[in-house]
Every structure is written in structure tokens, then in C-alpha cells.
């Protein structure tokens, strides 16, 4: 662990505040007349998944932390918990929907992801850049008064709904970008 000033923090930095790990989602600065600049930091608590915004003096010091990473395989969902198996230790663990956030839209059995650990406890996952998901419900594609190619909303096997081109039909396997949730191509 090292100490850095808030003015040096970048998006994606992991910091320790009140003995809890946070990931910096965004930060901005505003100068006050004849006073020190303030840093407004939007951060996600990596233990609870809650996002909060706080103001700090830009020169205030904070501990930067490095989280351990390893690979894990998604096993199954039970109520609000998602179960994984660490591929190095073969230990099973669970994360809540709040901790995972939008990542739950991409989880299907046997997906392999990287897990972040804080003090040897799994707290978050990092998905692959692309995931293949099957279309389970797709309305028929009807061309209308479109100047360019039209789109429709389909439901994927994880329950996620996305917009796709009209030629996509039920049972197609699609490649989805996990960073933004957009359709990339048919598999």
C-alpha cells in the first residue's frame, strides 16, 4: 500500500477509506478563490457495491491499494447470491447482486472471469471483453419506414434485453461487448 494525494487519483484506482476498499469511478476538481482546490470523487464500495460521492481537499492523502487477482468460474445463481469457484484454490465463494452490479447480465454457467480479492476475500469480478449469449426471445423483424437498417429488442439467456439488427432471430448466438452491453456480431 502506498499513500497518494487526491489530486493524483485516476479513474479505476483502488483506495482505502475507513478500512474499506473503494474503486474510483470518476473524479473532478474545482478551485475555490483563495482556497485549496476540492476533489469530488465518485467511488464504488467494493464490499457492498454502493456508489457514493465525497469531497476532499485535493492535497489530502489516501491509501492506494493493490487488489489480488485470480481466475474463477461461475457455477450457479441461488436467490440473490452468485456462486463461483476459484480456479487456483478450488474454493467456492459467493458474491451478491449488489457487489456484481451490471455484471450479472453476462453470467451464465462455466463463464470464466478474473476475481478481485481484498485481504484474501473475493469482492468483485472482471469479465472477459466479449461473451457469447443465446437469444431466447426475438420478435419477428419487420422492415418499416427506415432509412437505415432497423433494430429490435431481444432477450438473451441471462434475461438481459438488448437492441440488435432486424435479421437476428431466436436461438442465434450473439457476441456481446461486456464494457457497454452492445451487440457486436453473430457467432
N, C-alpha and C positions, 0 to 999 in steps of 0.2 A: 504494500500500500504506500502511496505517495500523496503528498499534500499539494494541491494546486489552488490558484485563485479562481473565482467565478468568471473573471474576465478571460481566462484561458480555456474554459469549458467549451466543448464542441458537442454537436448532436451525436447521440449514441454512446457518450461517455457514461460509465458506471460510477456512481458516487455513493458514499455512506453518510446518511443523515440520521441522527438519533438512533444509531446502531442498526439501521435498516438499509438494504440496498435499493438504489433508485437508478433508473436509466433516464438520461436527459433526452427528451423528445424534441424540445425546441428551447431557444434562449434568445433574449433580446436585451438591449441596453438603452437606457435613456439618461441623458445628462441633466443634472439639475444645476441651476445657476448658483455658482459659488459653493457647490457641494460636490461630494463624490458621486460618480455615476452609479445608478442602480441596475442590477441584473435581474431581469424577470425570467425565471426558469420554469418551464413546463416539464414535469417529470412523472414517470410511472414507477410506483412502488412495485418492485419485483416479487415481493412476498404476497401481496394482496391483489395486485393488478389495478389498483386505484390510481387515477391520474390527478395530480394536483399542481397548482401554480403558486409559486412563492417568490418573494422579492428578497434580494440580498445585496449588500454592499458589493460592488464589483471587485474590490480588493480582498473581501473576506475569503478565508481559506476553507477548503473542504477536502476530505479524503477521497482520492480516486482509488477504486478497487478493480482488481482483475478477477473475473469470474472464471472458474474452471469449466472446461467443456469436454463432453464425451458424446458418443453416439447412443441413441436409444430407438427402440422400435415401438410404434403404437400398437397396443394389444386390443383394448376394447373400452367402451364407454359404459358407465353404470351411474344412472341418475345424473348428478352434476359433476361427477369425477371422471377423469380420463386417465386410463392406466397405461403405463409404459414399462419397458424392460431395458435397463442399461446393458448395452452390448459388450461392455468390458467386464463388469462385475456380475452380470445376470440378476441383479437385484431388481425387484419390481417396485414401482412408486406411482403415485397419482398426483395429478395437478387439477385444480378446479377450473371451471369455465372462465371465472374472473381472471385467474392467472394467465390463461391462454389467450383470452381476448378473441380477435378475429381468426386466429389460427385454427379454431375448432371447425371452421368451414372447409378445411382441407384434410382433416384427419379421417383416414379410413384404415382398416386393418393392414398391418405389415408395412406401413409407411415408416421410413427411417428418417430421423431428424437429429440435429445436434441438441443436446440439453445443456443449459447453463446451470452451474451449481454455485451456491453461496454457503460457505462453511460446510461443505460436503452434502448439502441438501439441495435436491433439484428444485429450481424455482421458475424456469421458463424454457421454451424450446425455440430453435431456429429451423424453419422449414427449408426444404430444397427450393431452388428458384422456380422450378416448374413441377406441377403434379398432374397426373393423368386421372381424370374423373369421368364416370359414365353418366350419360343423360338418362334420367328415369322418367321425365315428363317433358314433352315438347309439343306445343300446339302446331297445327299444320302451318306451313309457310305460305302466306297468300300475298302475292305481289299487288301492291296498290298504286297509288299515285306518287311513287317515289322517284326522285330524280337520280339518286344514287341507290346502291344496294340497301335494302331494308334490313331490319333486325327484329328479333322476337326474344321473349324471356323464356328460358328453360330452367328446369330444376335438376340439379345434379344429385348423385347418390348420397352426398353428405347433407342434403337439404338446402344447400346454397342455391340461390337464384342469380343467374347472370344473363346479360344480353349477348346474343350470338347472331350470326348471319342466318337468313331465311332457309338455307339448304341443310342446316343441322336438324337431325331427327332423333327420335327415341332410340336408345341403345348405342348411339355413337360414343366413342371415347374421345374426350377433348383434353388438350393440354392447356392448363390454366396457369397464369403467372401469379405466384403467391404474393408478390410485393404489392400488386394493385388489384388482384382479383379479376383480371381481364382475360377473355378468351384469346388464345394465341393461334391454335391450329387444331385440326382433327388429327388423331393418332392413326 
